[in-house]
């Protein structure tokens, strides 16, 4: 998937939004005619909602791992 900044005036495609779109989402190998155009407010809200569903795992603590090896 690619995200592009729009340079043309296009309506946001969220059903209740009345803003102009700022970003265009295009599927890999897809055509720009089959894209999703969203305004900045909708992109930010979508980002927050996705963040609630998909949370990155924290990295392994390298410092604690080394101290455990020394104690053995």
Secondary structure, 3 states (H helix, E strand, C coil): CEEEECCCCCECCCCCCCCECCEEEECCCCCHHHCEEECHHHHHHHHHHHHHHCCCCCCCCHHHHHHHHHHC
